[in-house]
Amino acid sequence: MNRRLRLALILTVAALVVQACGGAAQTTGPAASEAASGSPSAPPAAPVTLTLWHNYGTEANAVATENLVKAFQAIHPEITINVVSQPADNYFDLLQAAAISKTGPDLATMWTGLFDLKYKSYLEPLNDLVPLDELKKLKGIEYSSLNFNPDDGVLVVPLEVQFYNGFYNKQLFQQAGLDPNKFPTTWDELFAASEKLKAAGITPFVYGTGGQALGGGFYPWYDVSYLMMEWSPQDWKKLYTGELAWTDPAVKAQFQKWVSLFQKGYTNQDVLTNSDSIAQFEAGKAAMTLEGTWQIAEFQQKMGDNVGVFLPPFVNRPLQGVVEYSGDGFSMTTYSQHKPEAAAFLAYLASDAAQKVVADSGLIPAKEGFSTDSRMAKDLLAYAADKGFTRYPMIDNVIQPEVSDAGTKVLNAAFGGAMSVDEALKNMQDTLMQLPADRRGDTYK
């Protein structure tokens, strides 16, 4: 496809996006000049095939991806998108290897925050390809951008608003004599509730590989995000700079309480090897599990009104924080041979029409002004919107990926009794301090 046709395609998509929002297209550059001069419209583009990688498995995000691709292809029959599901546990390794050889996809699922900055060398900044004013309407777009500033370059178009949260079985709570409409808000209340569940012969928590299967064991960062709500979101940057050490006594105390869930028998005892936690929770084998909004659609389908959402009360005073964050989305690779067509899909993703597809797929749309019909998603949205809870990002997205990777391994081991909390936190702190000084400074890199 020649340059003129490529620019025409970008212009057409930009116009469609803005028109869908009730405005007029704003254009600049060569394509805008051609449009203003009244040049004849370009002939139909030649067929193009794109490849899109994701690491969603079979969860709601995978369903949304397939639905978005189908809806986009209906608008652009000249563009075919081959969707490839890659294994979650080594997805980023595969993506990085493919980038080195330039044999990877045109479009790829990418986590936001420091993850997209880590891989920015092969992610195409989108500001000259997708209307920036539309991208800025997406919640959390700053965490998808260079220097956490959209004007410096957006690297990821968010797919949805995500929460880290828990799910609980209301019937099992009632069997244990607990009020299913009054969830614990502190460590002490949680321990008391867990003891009642255990006394009734009910396993309080089930841990395992979960819905995203992000590693060989459970993913600890859902928990850690709430453990660290003893500190403000602003203070979390001290974990990045090292001002607040992972080995700090106050941090250690939080992790010791967390590990005691396993030690007190409030969890399944095969936390390091269990690969069936989702099915076990759905079957009523445990009262609670920790996941995120990607599991809402399946749990609603399998458990109906018997399942509810909660925020892990891993704090000493009543919990007042919630993880509400645009945690992932889609990026374009720098080596894509079809950037205008890939940009067309990303522009569609930011459109009003796409937000409806996202909502209908069981996710929470990222665009301002769009909501969801999901009962549990509405319950989660109400924490910040109606109850005044402080919004936190996902902690694994705002600490160095090397520290996050180390923590995924050692925190599992500490929780399951294979390593002490001291050893695990020292490993994470050592990993942080081994990074170059400019990776621990005031600017996120």
Buried (B, 14 or more C-beta within 10 A) or exposed (E): BEEEBBBBBBBBBBBBBBEBBEEEBEBEEEBBEBBEEEEEEBEEBEEBEBBBBBBBBEBBBBBBBBBBBEBBBEEBEBBBBEBEBBEBBEBBEBBBEBBEEEEBBBBBBBBBBBBBBBBBEBBBBBBEBBBBBBBBBBBBBBBBBBEBEBEEBBBBBBBBBBBBBBBBBBBBBEBBEBEBEEBBBBBEBBBEBBBBBBEBEBBBBBBBBBBBBBBEBBBBBBBBBBBBBBBEBEEBBBBBEBEBBBBBEEBBBBBBBBBEBBEEEBBBEBBBEBBBBBEBBBEBBBBBBBBBBBBBBBBBEBBEEBBBBBBBBBBEEEBBBBBBBBBBBBBBBBBBEBBBBBBBBBBBBBBBBBBBBBBBBBBBBBBEEBBBEBEBBBBBBEBBEEEEBBBBBBBBBBBBBBBBBBBBBBBBBBBBEEBBBEEBBBBBBEBBEEBEEEBBEEEBB
